Amino acid sequence: MGEESVDDLFQRAAEHAVRFRDSISAGPQKPRVSYHASLEEFREALPERGDAGLGVIDALVAKAEPGLHAMTGPRFFGWVIGGSHPVGVAADWLTSAWGQNTGNHHATPAAAAAEAVAGNWLLDLLDLPRESSIGFVTGATVANFVCLAAARGNVLRNAGWDVEGQGLFGAAPITVLIGDDAHATVFSALQFLGLGHDRVVRVKTDEAGRIVVSDFADAAGKVSGPCIAILQAGQINTGAFDDFDRIIPIARDIGAWVHVDGAFGLWARACPQRSGLAKGIDGADSWATDGHKWLQTPYDCGYAIVRDEEAHRRAMTTAASYLPPSFEGERDPSHFVPELSRRARGFATWAMIKHLGRDGIAAMVERHCRVANAMAERLRSEQGIAVLNDVVLNQFLVRFGVKHPDDEADRLTQRTIERIQTDGVCFCGGAIWRGRKVMRLSVIAWLTDDVAGNVAADAIIAAWRAVLRESDGPIQA
């Protein structure tokens, strides 16, 4: 196998990483090869003998890099993916090197302490109830799961049932009120918790995906028994926010636990110019958000925030005779997440907040919202292109060929998306919105600035014009 020094191995990995990051802006904003090509590149028989470490690292880079997406680049607008800021990456490298399993505060005092302090910083940044507890999880999917587990336990306990001890067999049914345009991961969390993704009461939403308050009130008026209401901060397609000031009091009147899925939108609370979008959100009982989106931590990092710490602990604590107890003034990280063995995510979170500070985070959020608005205005000015939503945050939807019949506009939109992805100047993805094909853009990578937005808008318009030229027949914009 060969035994290289730690210095040599870490140095080689760092050299590859620096080279990759230095070239990310200039290169195509897409993978160079497909999944199937990557699979063939990696495919080989199980090695009988091990290889030298430096060779393994070099081989990994050679095989992986052609199939890597430019998710850390300035013109990546697909999905809602932060750019893994170098400070967070450096802290995450140290996390890997330190090899701390953040199972409890006695085993990893520094990791637990970093989480405790970073958690308090997060509550301050997001202006949420300071008594809330936080679980450092993989992302918003698991954050929603954790928060809804606490919600499930609390509403059933109020109905006289111990779900943590007795399970759901024999428990009163829980009504879940949720908007029609809630994110798919929330439905997944409900499925994992035995509440079912189809047993929910879906409440009508408006043209931007916001819950219609009158419809929510009507649905709430029919509830009898335990209830969980799930609201949204930042609709995945439009960036829209539910009306928390009006909806939360309605939910309170029926004794519902209110949970907010704020995977990226909750960060509007950290930006004075955008915080009004989330007015009243602090009246909820739990909130889910991501660090690897607007805080720009590396993957994976998310936060499950619960106002009632005891409900949070009841839902998540793992107990065993070999695990040390917690005493007054101590925070055991494993009491707030479903994992006993896990990465020390608090280090990268602490590092990113320490590096950017309150002002830096606010400025970044506002810059991305400004760039999104500018890009949308540039695209609106081009004949045949429509932006389908008010750009209140960093998300917007685009449709091409809007003067054509719907089916033809669907075809033109799909062809334009494909052309943009082939050109590789920027990356945008497709989606279905209100039954029709659209292109969705999310401006959230730390490198993205006004210049990157202008370059991307020009590339999108150029792709649209090329599609028109290449279309069969005399198609008008």
Stockholm file with secondary structure:
# STOCKHOLM 1.0

chainA/1-477         MGEESVDDLFQRAAEHAVRFRDSISAGPQKPRVSYHASLEEFREALPERGDAGLGVIDALVAKAEPGLHAMTGPRFFGWVIGGSHPVGVAADWLTSAWGQNTGNHHATPAAAAAEAVAGNWLLDLLDLPRESSIGFVTGATVANFVCLAAARGNVLRNAGWDVEGQGLFGAAPITVLIGDDAHATVFSALQFLGLGHDRVVRVKTDEAGRIVVSDFADAAGKVSGPCIAILQAGQINTGAFDDFDRIIPIARDIGAWVHVDGAFGLWARACPQRSGLAKGIDGADSWATDGHKWLQTPYDCGYAIVRDEEAHRRAMTTAASYLPPSFEGERDPSHFVPELSRRARGFATWAMIKHLGRDGIAAMVERHCRVANAMAERLRSEQGIAVLNDVVLNQFLVRFGVKHPDDEADRLTQRTIERIQTDGVCFCGGAIWRGRKVMRLSVIAWLTDDVAGNVAADAIIAAWRAVLRESDGPIQA
#=GR chainA/1-477 SS CCCCCHHHHHHHHHHHHHHHHHTTTTSCSSCSSCHHHHHHHHCCCCCSSCCCHHHHHHHHHHHHGGGCCCTTSTTBCSSSCCCCCHHHHHHHHHHHHHTCCTTCTTTCHHHHHHHHHHHHHHHHHHTCCTTCEEEEESSHHHHHHHHHHHHHHHHHHHTTCCHHHHCSTTCCCCEEEEETTCCHHHHHHHHHTTSCSSSSEEECBCTTSCBCHHHHHHHHHTCCSCEEEEEEBSCTTTCCBCCHHHHHHHHHHTTCEEEEECTTGGGGGGCTTTGGGGTTGGGSSEEEEESSSTTCCCSSCEEEEESCHHHHHHHHCCCCTTSCCCCTTCCCGGGGSSCSSCCCTHHHHHHHHHHHHHHHHHHHHHHHHHHHHHHHHHHHTSTTEEECSCCSSSEEEEEECTTSCHHHHHHHHHHHHHHHHHHCSSBCEEEEETTEEEEEEECCCTTCCHHHHHHHHHHHHHHHHHHHHHSSSCCCC
#=GC SS_cons         CCCCCHHHHHHHHHHHHHHHHHTTTTSCSSCSSCHHHHHHHHCCCCCSSCCCHHHHHHHHHHHHGGGCCCTTSTTBCSSSCCCCCHHHHHHHHHHHHHTCCTTCTTTCHHHHHHHHHHHHHHHHHHTCCTTCEEEEESSHHHHHHHHHHHHHHHHHHHTTCCHHHHCSTTCCCCEEEEETTCCHHHHHHHHHTTSCSSSSEEECBCTTSCBCHHHHHHHHHTCCSCEEEEEEBSCTTTCCBCCHHHHHHHHHHTTCEEEEECTTGGGGGGCTTTGGGGTTGGGSSEEEEESSSTTCCCSSCEEEEESCHHHHHHHHCCCCTTSCCCCTTCCCGGGGSSCSSCCCTHHHHHHHHHHHHHHHHHHHHHHHHHHHHHHHHHHHTSTTEEECSCCSSSEEEEEECTTSCHHHHHHHHHHHHHHHHHHCSSBCEEEEETTEEEEEEECCCTTCCHHHHHHHHHHHHHHHHHHHHHSSSCCCC
//
